Amino acid sequence: MMKKTFTVVHMGRAAGLTLDWSAGFSLSEGTPGAKPVWAYRFSQLRGSSDDGKSKLKLHFQDAETKVIETKELECQILQSLLFCMHAFLTAKVASVDPAFLASIQQSN
């Protein structure tokens, strides 16, 4: 099981954003292992944006209502978080689409 948790601030409170290979994104406040405040699968991510410094917005589509929900976070090591998020998402795509790897190797 692969997962990585980053310390973030969500709505003014300290929290942990976890990227989990099998579960996706989750945000927990308080003690490690606490019940997540919210959780989304990687497939629910519809976009993201950041200010290049510490602020990150993640746009998720609710599985039932199809409404796009935006989660705003602050992270002091934003570049590390973005690198890790990109690595997880690329690996997920590659794991479900073998042609993806072939297309990357051909373009290099």
N, C-alpha and C positions, 0 to 999 in steps of 0.2 A: 504494500500500500504506500503510495507516494503522496505526501502532503507537505505544504509549507504554510506557516502562519506568519503574517506581518502585523506589527503593532500599528494601529491606525486610530484616528479620531473620527467618530461618527456622531453627528448631532451634538457636538460638544463633549462627548464622553469617550474615554479610552476604550478601545475594543481590539479584537483580533480578527483580521480577515484571513480566512483559510482557503487556500486553493488545494483541492483534494482530487486526485486523479479519478476516483470513481464517483464522488458526490458533486463536484463542481465548486461553486463559491458559497461560503457561509460566513456570517458575521456574528461573533459572540462577544458579549460584554461580561466583565467580572472574571471569575476564575476560569482557567483553562478547562475545557470539557463541559462548560455550561451549555445549556440549550441555546441554539442559535436564535438570534433576533430575526434573521432572515437567511434564506438559502435558495440558490438557483443552480440549475444544471448549466454546464458550459454551453449547451445548445440554446439556452435562453438568452445569452448575451447578444444584444443587437447592435451594440456600439459602445465606444468609450471615448472620453476626451480628458485632457489634463492641461494644466497651466505650465508644465515643464519644470515646476519647482516642487510643490507638495500636494496640490489639490487634484483629485481624480473623480471623474463622474463615470459611473457604470450604468448602462441602459439595458434593462432586462425586460423581456416580454413575459407577462404572467401566463402560465400554461392554460388556465381556465378562461380568464376574461380577455386575453390577448392584448391587454392594455400595457403600454410601455411604462415601466417604473424606473425612475432615476435615483440612484443611490450616490450620495456625495460623501467622499472620504478625504482625509488628509493623512499623508504618510511622509515622515522625514526622510525615508530612503525610497522615494518614488521611483527612481530609475531602476532600482533592484526589483521592486514590485512589478513594474511594467515588463522588465526582461523575463521574470519568472512567469508572469501571466502569458506572455507571448509564447514562451517555450511550452507551457502546458497546452495552450490552444493549438499550436502547430503539431505537437505530438498527438493530440486527440484526432485532428484531421487526418494525419498520416496513418493512424491506427485503423480508421474506418474506410480510408480510400487509398489503396495501394498505388493507384495511378498518380497520386499526389507526389509521392517520393520520386517516381520516374520523371515527372515533369520538372521537378527541382534539379535533379541530376543532369537533365538534358540542357537546362538553361545555363548551367555553369561552364 
